[in-house]
Amino acid sequence: MNYQSLSVSLPEDFPSSFPEAALSRIREILKVSRNFDIGSYKDKYIKRRIAIRARATRCRTIDDYCELLFRNDGELDLLVKGLTIHVSQFFRNRSAFDKLEREILPVLFNRLRKEGRQSTTFWSVGCASGEEPYTLAMILAESFPAELKEFKVTLMATDINRDIIDVAKKGLYASDRLREVPDALRECYFAGAGERFCLRDDIRAMVDFAAADLFDSSSYVESDLVLCRNVLIYFERGEQERIIQRLANVLPTEGILVLGKAETLVGESRRRFTTVCPVERIYMKNRFSIY
């Protein structure tokens, strides 16, 4: 690769003044060296994350950081990690999980009975270090023990970052990740492990983790419930719609999609869902979806 020198210093208002040429250069390095395409992400988000790495490595200019990426595989890996890892916590947006426990899951299990189903799959998309799927596992263990015997319930959890998947499988968390966990559940399902807390083995065993890319249609999982919360916010609107369409493709009629509080259906994907709870961003695939 032969790149033009940009010689741009990192200004105080960085990344708002992040030069487009520099972003294009980093985009090409990531695509060629790691087959990682940032073209579908929002520029503002990408620039902010790159700025964090540039400052962390004490690079004086964007040029310096591009050169560092070009010659240092370790920094390339750290940048990809910084772009793909998102922080979560147990029972994040507690009201959404309350809604699932009290209203959504009872209706979903009743539908499975009427359909004569014996198994179901729930899918946590962009699961990060596992707090979301483990929260769902605890809710099932606490409130739906009979259904866990009645149905084979598979809890799938996927993320593009393999390193964070390995972290999730260990089930070890700092106390700040447990802030929203009710005291009774914390005492029941977590044990102290030094300065961290270890999730009980039987809850960890309920979740199947895998690395998966939302841009790869073949990695989508047929599911009755999809949690895709705080994932779409990182992508441009067109990519958001394509992701929602792919999710609709793997949901059955009356399957449930849960988005994050700052997310909503966009474009033609809105025609495929009926809103169940606008506050919690819960949607049901409707029977008018012809795909």
MARKETOR-483362 format. One record per residue (C-alpha): residue number from 1; x, y, z. Coordinates in steps of 0.25 Angstrom, whole numbers, plus 2048, in hexadecimal, padded with zeros to 3 digits. Layout:
<nodes>
i:NUM | east:X | north:Y | up:Z
...
</nodes>
This chain:
<nodes>
i:1 | east:800 | north:800 | up:800
i:2 | east:805 | north:80E | up:7FD
i:3 | east:7FE | north:819 | up:805
i:4 | east:7FF | north:828 | up:803
i:5 | east:805 | north:82F | up:80F
i:6 | east:7FA | north:836 | up:817
i:7 | east:802 | north:83D | up:822
i:8 | east:7F6 | north:841 | up:82A
i:9 | east:7F8 | north:844 | up:839
i:10 | east:7ED | north:83F | up:843
i:11 | east:7E6 | north:84C | up:846
i:12 | east:7DE | north:84F | up:853
i:13 | east:7D0 | north:84D | up:84C
i:14 | east:7D5 | north:83F | up:847
i:15 | east:7CE | north:837 | up:842
i:16 | east:7C3 | north:841 | up:83C
i:17 | east:7CE | north:846 | up:833
i:18 | east:7D3 | north:838 | up:82F
i:19 | east:7D8 | north:839 | up:821
i:20 | east:7D0 | north:831 | up:817
i:21 | east:7DD | north:82D | up:810
i:22 | east:7E2 | north:827 | up:81D
i:23 | east:7D6 | north:81F | up:820
i:24 | east:7D7 | north:81A | up:811
i:25 | east:7E5 | north:815 | up:814
i:26 | east:7E2 | north:80E | up:821
i:27 | east:7D5 | north:808 | up:81A
i:28 | east:7DF | north:802 | up:810
i:29 | east:7E9 | north:7FD | up:81A
i:30 | east:7DE | north:7F6 | up:822
i:31 | east:7D8 | north:7F0 | up:815
i:32 | east:7E5 | north:7EB | up:80F
i:33 | east:7EB | north:7E6 | up:81C
i:34 | east:7E0 | north:7E1 | up:824
i:35 | east:7D4 | north:7E0 | up:81A
i:36 | east:7CD | north:7E9 | up:823
i:37 | east:7C3 | north:7F3 | up:81C
i:38 | east:7C0 | north:7FF | up:824
i:39 | east:7B8 | north:805 | up:818
i:40 | east:7AA | north:801 | up:81E
i:41 | east:7AD | north:808 | up:82C
i:42 | east:7AA | north:816 | up:82F
i:43 | east:7B6 | north:81F | up:82C
i:44 | east:7B4 | north:827 | up:839
i:45 | east:7B5 | north:81A | up:841
i:46 | east:7C1 | north:815 | up:839
i:47 | east:7C9 | north:822 | up:83B
i:48 | east:7C6 | north:823 | up:84A
i:49 | east:7CC | north:814 | up:84C
i:50 | east:7D8 | north:817 | up:843
i:51 | east:7DB | north:824 | up:84A
i:52 | east:7DB | north:81C | up:857
i:53 | east:7E6 | north:812 | up:852
i:54 | east:7EE | north:81E | up:84C
i:55 | east:7EE | north:825 | up:859
i:56 | east:7F1 | north:818 | up:861
i:57 | east:7FD | north:815 | up:858
i:58 | east:802 | north:824 | up:859
i:59 | east:802 | north:826 | up:84A
i:60 | east:804 | north:835 | up:847
i:61 | east:7FD | north:834 | up:839
i:62 | east:7F3 | north:82C | up:832
i:63 | east:7FF | north:829 | up:829
i:64 | east:807 | north:823 | up:834
i:65 | east:7FB | north:81A | up:838
i:66 | east:7F9 | north:815 | up:82A
i:67 | east:807 | north:812 | up:829
i:68 | east:806 | north:80B | up:837
i:69 | east:7FB | north:803 | up:831
i:70 | east:802 | north:7FF | up:825
i:71 | east:80E | north:7F9 | up:82C
i:72 | east:808 | north:7F4 | up:839
i:73 | east:7FF | north:7E8 | up:839
i:74 | east:7FD | north:7EA | up:848
i:75 | east:7F7 | north:7F8 | up:846
i:76 | east:7EE | north:7F3 | up:83B
i:77 | east:7E8 | north:7E8 | up:844
i:78 | east:7E6 | north:7F2 | up:84F
i:79 | east:7DF | north:7FC | up:846
i:80 | east:7D6 | north:7F1 | up:840
i:81 | east:7D3 | north:7ED | up:84F
i:82 | east:7D0 | north:7FC | up:852
i:83 | east:7C7 | north:7FD | up:847
i:84 | east:7BF | north:7F0 | up:84A
i:85 | east:7BF | north:7EF | up:859
i:86 | east:7B3 | north:7F6 | up:860
i:87 | east:7B1 | north:7F7 | up:86F
i:88 | east:7A4 | north:7F0 | up:875
i:89 | east:79F | north:7ED | up:882
i:90 | east:795 | north:7E3 | up:888
i:91 | east:786 | north:7E7 | up:888
i:92 | east:78A | north:7F3 | up:87F
i:93 | east:77D | north:7FB | up:87D
i:94 | east:776 | north:7F3 | up:888
i:95 | east:768 | north:7F7 | up:884
i:96 | east:76A | north:7EF | up:876
i:97 | east:76E | north:7E3 | up:87E
i:98 | east:762 | north:7E5 | up:887
i:99 | east:759 | north:7E5 | up:87B
i:100 | east:75F | north:7D9 | up:875
i:101 | east:75D | north:7D1 | up:882
i:102 | east:74F | north:7D6 | up:885
i:103 | east:749 | north:7D7 | up:877
i:104 | east:751 | north:7D2 | up:86B
i:105 | east:756 | north:7C5 | up:86F
i:106 | east:749 | north:7BF | up:875
i:107 | east:742 | north:7C3 | up:868
i:108 | east:74E | north:7BD | up:860
i:109 | east:74E | north:7B0 | up:867
i:110 | east:73F | north:7AF | up:866
i:111 | east:740 | north:7B0 | up:857
i:112 | east:74B | north:7A5 | up:857
i:113 | east:741 | north:79C | up:85E
i:114 | east:736 | north:79F | up:854
i:115 | east:73F | north:79C | up:848
i:116 | east:743 | north:78F | up:84F
i:117 | east:752 | north:794 | up:84F
i:118 | east:75C | north:78C | up:858
i:119 | east:767 | north:796 | up:857
i:120 | east:76B | north:7A4 | up:855
i:121 | east:777 | north:7AE | up:853
i:122 | east:779 | north:7BB | up:859
i:123 | east:784 | north:7C3 | up:853
i:124 | east:78C | north:7CF | up:859
i:125 | east:793 | north:7D7 | up:84E
i:126 | east:7A0 | north:7DE | up:851
i:127 | east:7A1 | north:7D8 | up:85E
i:128 | east:7AE | north:7DE | up:862
i:129 | east:7B3 | north:7D8 | up:86F
i:130 | east:7A6 | north:7D0 | up:872
i:131 | east:79E | north:7D8 | up:87B
i:132 | east:791 | north:7D9 | up:873
i:133 | east:790 | north:7CA | up:86F
i:134 | east:794 | north:7C6 | up:87E
i:135 | east:789 | north:7D0 | up:883
i:136 | east:77F | north:7C9 | up:87A
i:137 | east:784 | north:7BB | up:87F
i:138 | east:782 | north:7C0 | up:88E
i:139 | east:774 | north:7C4 | up:88B
i:140 | east:770 | north:7B7 | up:884
i:141 | east:776 | north:7AF | up:890
i:142 | east:76F | north:7B8 | up:89A
i:143 | east:761 | north:7BA | up:894
i:144 | east:760 | north:7AF | up:889
i:145 | east:765 | north:7A2 | up:88F
i:146 | east:759 | north:79A | up:88A
i:147 | east:75B | north:79F | up:87C
i:148 | east:76A | north:79B | up:87D
i:149 | east:765 | north:78D | up:87F
i:150 | east:75A | north:78E | up:875
i:151 | east:763 | north:793 | up:86A
i:152 | east:771 | north:792 | up:865
i:153 | east:775 | north:7A1 | up:866
i:154 | east:782 | north:7A5 | up:85F
i:155 | east:788 | north:7B2 | up:862
i:156 | east:791 | north:7B7 | up:857
i:157 | east:79A | north:7C2 | up:859
i:158 | east:7A3 | north:7C8 | up:84E
i:159 | east:7AD | north:7D3 | up:84D
i:160 | east:7B7 | north:7D6 | up:842
i:161 | east:7C2 | north:7D7 | up:84B
i:162 | east:7C8 | north:7CA | up:84F
i:163 | east:7D0 | north:7CF | up:85B
i:164 | east:7C4 | north:7D4 | up:861
i:165 | east:7BD | north:7C7 | up:85F
i:166 | east:7C8 | north:7C0 | up:867
i:167 | east:7C6 | north:7CA | up:872
i:168 | east:7B7 | north:7C8 | up:872
i:169 | east:7B9 | north:7B9 | up:874
i:170 | east:7C1 | north:7BB | up:880
i:171 | east:7B5 | north:7C2 | up:887
i:172 | east:7BE | north:7CB | up:890
i:173 | east:7BA | north:7D9 | up:892
i:174 | east:7BE | north:7E6 | up:89A
i:175 | east:7B4 | north:7EB | up:8A4
i:176 | east:7AF | north:7F6 | up:89B
i:177 | east:7A9 | north:7ED | up:891
i:178 | east:7A0 | north:7E7 | up:89C
i:179 | east:79A | north:7F5 | up:8A0
i:180 | east:78C | north:7F2 | up:89B
i:181 | east:78C | north:7E3 | up:8A0
i:182 | east:781 | north:7E2 | up:8AB
i:183 | east:788 | north:7DE | up:8B8
i:184 | east:781 | north:7D1 | up:8B9
i:185 | east:786 | north:7CD | up:8AB
i:186 | east:794 | north:7D2 | up:8AE
i:187 | east:794 | north:7C9 | up:8BA
i:188 | east:78F | north:7BD | up:8B3
i:189 | east:796 | north:7BD | up:8A6
i:190 | east:7A4 | north:7C4 | up:8A9
i:191 | east:7AF | north:7C0 | up:8B2
i:192 | east:7BB | north:7C9 | up:8B6
i:193 | east:7C8 | north:7C6 | up:8AE
i:194 | east:7D2 | north:7D0 | up:8B3
i:195 | east:7CE | north:7DE | up:8AF
i:196 | east:7C4 | north:7D8 | up:8A5
i:197 | east:7B8 | north:7D0 | up:8A5
i:198 | east:7B6 | north:7C2 | up:89E
i:199 | east:7A9 | north:7BE | up:898
i:200 | east:7A4 | north:7B0 | up:89C
i:201 | east:7A7 | north:7A5 | up:893
i:202 | east:799 | north:7A0 | up:890
i:203 | east:796 | north:7AE | up:88B
i:204 | east:7A2 | north:7AF | up:882
i:205 | east:79F | north:7A1 | up:87D
i:206 | east:792 | north:7A6 | up:877
i:207 | east:798 | north:7B0 | up:86D
i:208 | east:79F | north:7AB | up:860
i:209 | east:7A9 | north:7B6 | up:85C
i:210 | east:7AE | north:7B8 | up:84D
i:211 | east:7B5 | north:7C2 | up:845
i:212 | east:7AD | north:7C7 | up:83A
i:213 | east:7AC | north:7D3 | up:830
i:214 | east:79F | north:7DB | up:82E
i:215 | east:7A4 | north:7DD | up:820
i:216 | east:7A4 | north:7CE | up:81D
i:217 | east:796 | north:7CA | up:81B
i:218 | east:79A | north:7BB | up:81D
i:219 | east:79D | north:7BE | up:82B
i:220 | east:78F | north:7C2 | up:82F
i:221 | east:788 | north:7B8 | up:838
i:222 | east:779 | north:7B4 | up:837
i:223 | east:773 | north:7B9 | up:844
i:224 | east:766 | north:7BC | up:84B
i:225 | east:76C | north:7C7 | up:853
i:226 | east:777 | north:7D0 | up:84E
i:227 | east:77E | north:7DB | up:857
i:228 | east:785 | north:7E5 | up:84E
i:229 | east:787 | north:7F0 | up:858
i:230 | east:791 | north:7FB | up:857
i:231 | east:797 | north:7F5 | up:84A
i:232 | east:790 | north:7FD | up:83F
i:233 | east:794 | north:80A | up:845
i:234 | east:7A2 | north:808 | up:83F
i:235 | east:79E | north:806 | up:831
i:236 | east:799 | north:80F | up:826
i:237 | east:78A | north:80F | up:823
i:238 | east:78B | north:807 | up:817
i:239 | east:792 | north:7FC | up:81E
i:240 | east:789 | north:7FD | up:82A
i:241 | east:77D | north:7FA | up:820
i:242 | east:785 | north:7EE | up:81A
i:243 | east:788 | north:7E8 | up:827
i:244 | east:779 | north:7E9 | up:82C
i:245 | east:775 | north:7E3 | up:81F
i:246 | east:77E | north:7D7 | up:821
i:247 | east:779 | north:7D6 | up:82F
i:248 | east:76B | north:7D5 | up:82A
i:249 | east:76F | north:7CA | up:821
i:250 | east:773 | north:7C1 | up:82D
i:251 | east:767 | north:7C4 | up:835
i:252 | east:75A | north:7BD | up:834
i:253 | east:74C | north:7C4 | up:833
i:254 | east:74A | north:7C9 | up:841
i:255 | east:759 | north:7C8 | up:844
i:256 | east:75E | north:7D3 | up:84D
i:257 | east:769 | north:7DE | up:84A
i:258 | east:76E | north:7E7 | up:855
i:259 | east:777 | north:7F3 | up:852
i:260 | east:77E | north:7FD | up:85B
i:261 | east:777 | north:809 | up:861
i:262 | east:77E | north:812 | up:856
i:263 | east:77B | north:809 | up:84B
i:264 | east:76E | north:807 | up:842
i:265 | east:76A | north:800 | up:835
i:266 | east:76E | north:808 | up:829
i:267 | east:769 | north:808 | up:81A
i:268 | east:762 | north:7FC | up:814
i:269 | east:765 | north:7F3 | up:820
i:270 | east:75A | north:7FB | up:828
i:271 | east:750 | north:7F3 | up:81F
i:272 | east:754 | north:7E6 | up:824
i:273 | east:752 | north:7E9 | up:833
i:274 | east:746 | north:7ED | up:83C
i:275 | east:74A | north:7F5 | up:848
i:276 | east:748 | north:7EE | up:855
i:277 | east:74E | north:7F8 | up:85F
i:278 | east:753 | north:805 | up:859
i:279 | east:75A | north:809 | up:866
i:280 | east:762 | north:7FD | up:867
i:281 | east:764 | north:7FC | up:858
i:282 | east:75E | north:7EE | up:857
i:283 | east:758 | north:7E9 | up:84A
i:284 | east:751 | north:7DD | up:845
i:285 | east:753 | north:7D8 | up:836
i:286 | east:745 | north:7D9 | up:830
i:287 | east:73D | north:7CF | up:827
i:288 | east:73E | north:7DA | up:81C
i:289 | east:74D | north:7D7 | up:81A
i:290 | east:74D | north:7D1 | up:80D
i:291 | east:75C | north:7CD | up:80D
</nodes>
